Amino acid sequence: THSPMNQKTRVRIPLTAIVSLSMTLNPKLTGSVMSSAGGSTTRFTTLSVTRPADGITHVELNRPDKSNAMIRAFWSEMVDCFNQIAVDPRCRVVIFSGAGKLFSTGIDLMDLTSDIRQLAGDDVARVSWNLRRFITMGQETFSVIEKCPKPVIAAVHGACIGEGVDLITACDIRLCTQDAWFQVKEVDIGLAADVGTLQRLPRVIGSRSLVSELALTARKMFSDEAKSCGLVSKVFADKEAMMAGALEMASEIAGRSPVAVQGTKINLIYSRDHSVPDSLDYMATWNMSMLQTHDVLKSAQAAMEKKSPADVPFSNM
């Protein structure tokens, strides 16, 4: 069992203290996802995982000396990390960022070519079958973000290239710094983006013409255009300001009922991929049980008393 979080204390943490805490990695948490009992369950080599405040998990790409380029180990570690976050009752929202000078330069090309050359098979069919498995494994790396019921806020600074775009389009909310830029780079290395950008980006920014232009020319999109087209919802002056904004937003989300927050994420994704009638039917089925939560009565009482949702001691999930 888990005791309710003290939301009042958490929300009122001074923002400067939260930012300072987020920038200082706790050695007991770095590179691991914590179990609900507080012990380390998995160590990571490409990710750093910290808890900057109650209810908030910060996942950071952690290969700054390699421009956070994504290698094979990253693929499996992302799946392990988010599968654990999905069932961690102490996590209510996730912030995803990159360590060092930039967010990510995308896939590590040397690692990619090495992996492809090692694919087994003694004819075209068998090599192709194994290549398909390889691609679907890469796709799951980012699909696991969508499957996680906890909202994920992407915080991008500097370059976000190739698989970096695959990653952020699977997130629920995207923020960036003024110096951030985005590039669907795959056509420049002789392939079509195959792990999520071509499927999610048209749904994120809504203009198929713009998506086609970006994907076919591999041109850079800078922060002002990213904001105007809807790829990001907010632009900040620098990384420190962005992380402060991300943590403030995460605190707002974490202060709400996890029943409501997780149900909202799941139904938003469902409605994106289904018709309005099908989505309404799914929503009715979802809420036929979720409306029976005590959180509805707690929230209604708080509203009548003109209190913030953050003042309500919602139980973890």
N, C-alpha and C positions, 0 to 999 in steps of 0.2 A: 504494500500500500504506500501511497505518497501523500504527504500533507499538502494542503493548498498553498500556493505561492503567495507571499505577501506582495500583492501588486502595487499597493500604495508606496511601499519602500522602493520598489524597483523603478517605477515610473519617475519618482522624484530624485533619482540619482543625478547629480549635476552633470550636464552634458560634457564638460571638460574632463570630468573624471572618467566617464564612459569612453571617450576618445582615447585618453591616456591608457586605459585598461586594454582597449582593443589593439593598441599598437605594441603592447608588451606581452609577449607570448608566455603563458604559464607553462613551465617545463613539464608539469604533470599531465597537461592536456595536449601539448603540441604533437601533431602527427598522429593523433589517435581519435577514435570516437569513444566516448565514455558510456559505460553501461548505466542502467537506471540505478544501480547500487553505488555508482561513483567510481568503479574500477575501469582501467583501460581494457578495451576489448580487441582493438586492432591497431597496429602501428602502420603508418603510411610513409612512403618515401617521396611521393610527388605532391602530397597535400599536407597542409597544416590545419588542425582543427582546434579551436579554442571556444571558451564560453565567456564572452565579454560582459554579459548580464544575464539575470534569470530569464529563462525561456528562449534565449537567443544563442544559436550556434553559428560560429564564423568559420567557414571553410575557405581556405586560401590556396590557390595554385602556388606551389613552393619549390620552383626551380628557377629562382631569379638569375642565377649565373648562366642559365641557358634560355633566357627570355621567356620562361614558363612554357617552353615548347613541350608538346604532349607526346609521350612515349607509350609503348605497350602497357607498362606497369600502371600508368595513369588510368587506362581504360578499366582495368579490373578494380583498381582502388576506388574509383568513382562509384562503381556499382556497390562495392562493399560498404563504402561510406554512407551513401544515401539509403541503402537498404536498412542500415542500422539507425540512421536518423529517423526514418519513417516510423519506427516502432519505439523510439526513445520518448517516453512520456514527459521528460523534462524539456524537450525541444519543442517550441511552438512556431518558430520562424527561423529561416536560415539567411545569412548574408554570404554571398560568394564574391571573392575578389582575387586579385593577383599580387604576389609579393614582388618587391623590387621596382624597377623603373617603368614597367608596362604590364598590361593585363596578360596577353599571350600572343606569341607569333604563330600559333596554330600547331599543326602536327610537325614532329621532328622528322624531316625528310630522310635522313640517314637511317633512322629506326624503321620508318615505313618501308623503304626499299629493301632493307635487310629482311624484314618480316615476309614481304611478298616473295622474295627469292627462295625462302625456305619452305614455301607451301608445297606439301607433298602431293603426288599423283603421277601416274604413269601414262595418262592420256588427257586430252582436253577436258573431257567430262569430269574427271576426278579432280583435276586442278581447279576447274571452275567451281565445283561443289565446295571445295575447301576455301576458295576465295570468297564465296558467298557467306560462309560461316564467319570468316574474318571480318567482312563488312558488317554483318548483322551484330557482331560483338561490338564493333565501334559505334553502331547506332544505339545500342543499349546503354552505352556510356552516358548519353545525354537524355535518352528517353526516361532513364531512372529518375531524373529531376522532375519530370512531369508526373511520374507515378508516385512520387513522394507526396503525401497529403499535406505536408508542411509548406507554406508559401516560401519561395526562394527569391531573394532580392539580389540581382547582379549589380556589382559596383565596378565600373570599368574606368581605368585610367590608361593613357597612352594608347598603344596599338592593340587592336583586337582583330586578329587575322584568321581566316580559314576556320579551323575547328573552334577557335574562340567565338566566332559568330554562331556556329552550331550550338555551342554551350549556352550563350546568353539568350538565344531565341527559345530555348526550352525553359527558361526561367519565367517567373510570373511578373516581376517588376524589374525594369532596367534603369539604372542611373549611370551617369558618366561625368567625367571632368571636362573642362573646356578644351584641353589638349588631346582628348580622345579621338581616335579615328577607327573606322571599321572597313574591312575589305574581304569580300568573297573572292578568295585568291585562287581557287582550284583550277580554273581554266588556264592560268599561267603555268601550271605544272602538269598539264596534259590530262586532266580528268574532270568529270562533273562532280560537284559536291554531293557526297553520298551518305552523310550521316545526320542530316536533319535540316540544313539551311534551306534547301530548295522546297522542302515541305512546310516548314514553319514560318519562314520569313514573309511569304505572301499573306499569311494570316495575321502576322504581327503589324505590318505597315499598310496593308490594304491595297497597294498599287502594284498590280502585276507588271505594268510597264516599267516602273522603277526597279522592281526586283529583277526583271530580265536584264535591264541595263547594267545593274550592279554585278550580276552573275556572269554576264557575257563579256563585259569589258574589264572586270576586276579592278575598276577604279576605286579610289578611296572615298569614303563618305566621312565627313568631319562632323563634329558634335552639333553644330547649329542645324545642319541638314538632318541629322539623326533625330534631333528634337522635333523639327517641323514635320517630319514624316511619321513620327510616332514610334520609332525604334526605341527611344528612351523617353521617359516622362519628365526627368529633371536633369539639368546640367549645373555642375558646381565649379567654383573657381579652381580648386585643386583637390588632391587626394584627401588631405586632412578634412577639408570641408565636406567632401563627399561621404567619407566614412562616418562623420558626425551625423550627416543627414540620413544615411542608411541606418545607423543605430537608433536614431530618433524614430524613424518610420517603423523599424522592427519592434521597438518598444510599444508603439501604438498598436501594432497588430497583436503582439504577444499579450497585451492587456485585455484583449477581447476573448469571448468564449471560444475555446478550441473546437467545440462542436460546430459553432457557426463558421469559424475561419476555415477549417478543413473542409466542411461541407460546401462552402462557397468556392474554394479552389477546384474541388472535384467536379462540381456542376458547371463551372465556367469552362473547363476543358471539355467536358462532355458536350456542352451546347455548341462549342466551336466546331465539332466534328459531326453534328447531327442536326436534323431539321428542328424547327421550333416545336411542332407537335410532339416529336419524339423526346425532345429535351424537357418539355413540360410534363410529360408522362413520367420520365425518369425522376424529375424533381419532386413530383407528388409521391412517388414511391420512396424516395429518399427521406422526405420530411414526415412521412407517416410514422416513422420511428423517431427521427431526430427532434421533432417538435415536442416530444414527451420528456425532454431533458429538463432538469432543474434550472439550467442556465437561462431559459426563457423567463421564468418567474423572477430570477435574480436580476436580470437585465431590466425587466419591466419595473420592478421595485426601485432600482437605481434611477431609472428615468423619471419616475414620479417624484423621487426625492431630489431630483436635479443633480445627481451625482455622475461622475465620469464612469464609463465601463471599467476603467483601470482601477477603480476603487472597489470593484466586486471581486471577492476571492474565489474565482473559478477554479475548479479542480483540474488537474492534468488529465491527459488522455494517453 
